[in-house]
Amino acid sequence: MSRLLRADTVDLRTDTVERLLARRPLTFADWCTAHADVFRQALDAV
C-alpha cells in the first residue's frame, strides 16, 4: 500500500475532505511528518 501511495496511484478520490474542512487534504507524506512524534513516543513507551 505504501508503494501505491508514494506512486500516487490510489484511484478512489473524493472532494469530501476539502468540502468539510474548507482546505485541501494532507498528503500521506505530510500526515506522516506531522504525526511522527506520536509514533516515536508510542515506541518509547513499549
Steps between C-alpha positions, in 0.01 A plus 500: 500500500775749584648439155164589343469813714850613409425443134175695539307220330216457748192548285217582741496873559223726615468865593351417841797617709529823309128570531487420873823671607508777240859409416685250288571167667848415622712265299591172667860620531389825666277307742788269592732795559240678714440191717846345517555608862187317613634176353845558650345554844297180465815305415685651797218390733533135395 
